[in-house]
Structures are given as structure tokens and as C-alpha cells.
């Protein structure tokens, strides 16, 4: 399991404030849920599978799909920037 999923599971298992089966989360629970979805999508190497997962998220949680997509794009952009920096350093 990815660390984000573990953190979400631990939070939900405490059972104090969130009702995941009803889509009701406290602020912390919602943030952990979003982090879990971002990490899950980023862990998928196949483009078609990633698209299918994002389509499912858009269908099931449309109010959060844009936030999840935005975070994924930011992470990919940061990763590409670091890769470019590493290439420039290696070339010099």
C-alpha cells in the first residue's frame, strides 16, 4: 500500500469524524483522501489506465476532480523541472 493510503486508512479507522461510505470527511480526512487519489493516479504507468481512473474520479467526485488533476499536473511539472536541471548539470 502507498503511504498516502495508509494515512487515510488510519484516519478513517479511528472512526471519530469521517463517514467515507457517505463521502463525508472532516478537513483532515478530505485532504488525506485527495492525497491518496493523487498518489494512486501517479503510481499508474499505463496512460489509458490513468485516463480511466481520472474519468471514474470525475464521475464519482466531480467537485474534487479538478483539485486532484491540478495537483497531479503540478507534481509532474516539478518532476520534469528537476529532470531538466539534472540533465543540464550532467551536460556541464
Secondary structure, 3 states (H helix, E strand, C coil): CCHHHHHHHHHHHHCCCCEHHHCECCHHHHHHHHHHHHHHHHHCCCHHHHHHHHHHHHHHCHHHHHHHHHHHHHHHHHHHHHHHHHHHHHHC
